[in-house]
C-alpha cells in the first residue's frame, strides 16, 4: 500500500487528468506557432505567455508523474523544490512520495493566483497540504531565499527559458546525488547544454521524448 495508489489520492489524480485532457484554451487556439515559440524561448516575456495561458492545464504526463514519485521514493527525498505548480498534479505526485518517505517539505513556485488557489484545494483534498509550501510570484525571486540547506530533488516545469537560471539559484544547495527533472526541456537548449556537460558537475540523460533527468555529481 502507498499513498499514490490509495484513496483519496488515486481517484483525485485520475479525475484531474481527465479534466486536463478535455480542457481548452482560447488564447492558445488563437496564438500562432511562431508567437508561441517566441514567447516560450523569451527570458523577458514568459510572464506574458503564462498569463495568457492561465486557464490552460499544463500537467506533466501520467508517465512523468509516476516517474517523479518513483525518483523521490527511491532517493528517499525529504526536501524537494518545484518550479511551476500549475494546478498541482506534479505536486501531488511528489508530495505523495514525501508522505511515504516519512515526511519532508516540498517548496513550489507559481505566479498565477488562480492556479495556486486550485492547487491548494487539490492538495487539501488529497491529504497532502501539510507537506507543501506554494510560493506566489516569479520563481527568480521566490526561490532565491529561505530554502533548505540540502535539496534532494528538483522539478523544472515552469517557463522553459528560465530552467538554467533556476538551476543556478538552487545549485549551491543541491545534495550530492540530487536529481533534477526538467519537463519539456527541448525548449531550453542552454539548460540542456549545461547539464549534459560533466564539467559542470552533472550527468544527464533524456527520458522519453520531453524529459531530461540529471544527477548532481559528488
N, C-alpha and C positions, 0 to 999 in steps of 0.2 A: 504494500500500500504506500502511495506517495501523494503529496498534495496536488501535483499536476493532474493526475488521472482520477482524483477523488472529487466528490461533491463538497462544496458547491462550485469549485473552480472549473471542473471539466465541462459542465454544462454552460457555464458563463463564457468560457473561451470559445466553445463551438457556436454559441449564439452571436458573439461579437464577430467572429469570422464570417458568418452568414450575412450579417449586416454589412460588413466591409465589402463583401463580394457583390452586393447589389447597390451599393452607394454610388452616386454620380456627383459630378462637379461641373456646373455650367461654366465656371471660369476656365477649367481645364479643357472642356469641349470647345471653347471659343478661342483658345490660345494656339497660335501656330507652333509647329515643331521648332522652327528657328528661334522664336521667342522663348519657348520653354528651355531649349538647350542653352541659350544665352544666360537666362536667369539662374539655371542650375550651376553654371560654371562661374558665376559672378561672386566676388567676395564683398561687394558693396550693395547688391540688390537682392540678396537672398531673403531679407525680411519682406520685401515686396512680393516675391514669389509665394512664400508660405502664407502670407496674409491672404492672397488671392485664393489659395487652396485650403483655407481654414476649415471648410466643411468636408474636405476630402479625407477619407480614411487612408492612411499611409502605413499599414502594418507590415511587419516582417511576414514572410510566408509561413505557412504552417510548419514546414520542414525546418526553417530557420528558428522558429520559436522553440521547437523541440531541441534543436542543436544548442540553443542558449541554455536551456535547462540542463542538458547533459554536460556541457562545459562547466557550468557553475557548480554542479553537483560533484563532478569528477575531480575538480580542482579544489573542492572544499572552500569555495569563495565565501568570505564574510563581508567584504567591502567591495561594492560594485558601483560604477558610475555609468550613467546612460545619457547620451547626447541625443535628444529628440524623443519626448514621451509620446506625442500624438495622443491617441485615445487610450493608450496603456496596454496594448496586447503584449508587446515585448516585455513591458514592465511586470506584467502578471507572471510570465514565464520565469523571469529572473527572481522575482520575489518568492515564487514557489520553491525555487532551489534554495534560497536563503532559509526559508522555513524548514526545509528538510535537512539543511546543514546544521541546524540548531540555532539559527538566528544570525543577525548581522544588520547591515544597512545598505540600502540602495538609494543613491543620490541621482535624481533625474532632473533634466532641464527642458523646459518648454516655454516658448514665448506667447503662444496663443491661449488666452484666458479661458475660452470656452472649452478647449481641449483639456486643459488642466482640470477644470471642474468635472468633466465627464470621466477622465482617467481616475480621479479621486473617488468618484462614485463606484467605478468598476473595482477598484482596489478594496473599497469597503465591502462591496457585495461578495468579493472573493475571499474575504477574511485576511487580507494581507496588508492593510493600510498601516499597521504599526511598524512595518519594515521599510517603508518607502517615504522619502522626502522629495517632493517635487518643487523645484525652484523655478519661479516665474521670471522670464526675461531672456535676454540674449546670453547664450551659454559662454560667450567670450568673457562675460562678466560674472555670471552666476557660478561658473566652475573654476573661477580664478581664486577662490577663497574658501576657507573652512572645509577642507577636505580631510579624509582620514590620512594618517601618516603612511598607511600601506593600502594600496588599491590592488585587488586581486583580479578583477575583470572589468573590461570597458566595452560598452556597445556604442558604436558611432552610427547613428541613423537619423541625423538632422540634416542641415544644409551641407551638401556634399563638398562644396568648395572650401569648407572650414575644417574638414577632417584633420588635416595636418596641423592647423592652429590649435585645435582642441587637444590633440595628442601631445603637443608641446606643453600645454598648460598642465597636463597630468603626469608627464613623463618622469619627473623627479620623485614622484610618489609610487610609481609602479613597482610592485614587488618583483623580485627575480622569478621568472616563470609566469608573470601575469599574462593573461590572454586578452587580446584586442580583436573584437569582431566588428568589421566595417561592412555595413549593408549598402548595396548599390555602389560599390567602390569604384566601378569603371568611370563614374563621373568625377573622380578625384585622382587624376593621373599623378599629380605631385605627391600625394599621400602614398600611392602605391609605390612610386619610385623610392620613397623614403624607407618604408618598412621592408621592402624587398632587398635592400642593401644591408648585408650583415655588418658593414662598417658602422651603421647607425644603431646597432645593438638589438636588432630584431631578426627573427626567422619567420618567413611569411609564405603562405600558400593560398591560392584561390580555392574556394569551396563552392561547388555548383556553378551557376552562371553569374552570380551577382554578389557574392560574399567573399571577403578576404579575411582569413584567420591568421593572426600573428601572435608570436610569443616574445616577451621581453627576455632577452638573454641575460644570464647572470653576469 
